[in-house]
Amino acid sequence: PENAPRVAALAAFAQRNFGALAALAPPLLNAVSLAHAVLGETFVGAVSRGVNRASGNLVPEWNAKFPRGAAALPELAPPPPAGADASPDALEVVYFPACPSRVMGPARSDPVQRSAPEAVVSLLEKSGARVQYPDQTKCSMGAMCCGLSFDSRGCQDANDAAQAQTIEALRAASDGGRRPIVCDTSPCASHLIKAAQSAAPELQ
């Protein structure tokens, strides 16, 4: 298509600045949710439809089930101090919250207001697992992405770059696949698994 180079350049910019762009999403979603509460569904819906058309469908059209911004990721239980009694059978788990879970929280109308990361961490810790997030020495959690958002629009270079840095962080945190990895969003998990088949078979 004629606009393919422009889309590829935009995708490359988004991938390089993914952390900063993702950080903008929660406050923006919260502002839209507040506007819905104050101004009403009709007004917000009309503005949303206009923005959707103007952006060429890049900005999704709002509806009453639109999520609010996600809260900060939950704090994890600290590891046992050196020399403390700890169960040798305790499972060590790397939890990778996918970017939809890091960006989007429950909608204002949802009966359950607990976030997906809160639920996952609570469940894993109650099972006795010691949970850690991916290694962030080379890139922040906010910058990690499975690449599916780029791949779905045909931007393979951005997809590959996003996958490479995320897989490297997972490889480091999992000690080369020794620790199991949990992802809370099945399409993202599937996309990473496919990439790992060739890029990091030890994570399979």
Secondary structure, DSSP 8 states (H G I E B T S, - for coil): -TTHHHHHHHHHHHHHTHHHHHHHHHHHHHHHHHHHHHH-HHHHHHHHHHHHHHTTTSS----TT-EEE------------TTS---TT--EEEEE--HHHHHEEEETT-S----HHHHHHHHHHHTT-EEE----SSS-GGG---SHHHHTTT-HHHHHHHHHHHHHHHHHHTTTTTS-EEES-HHHHHHHHHHHHHH-GGG-
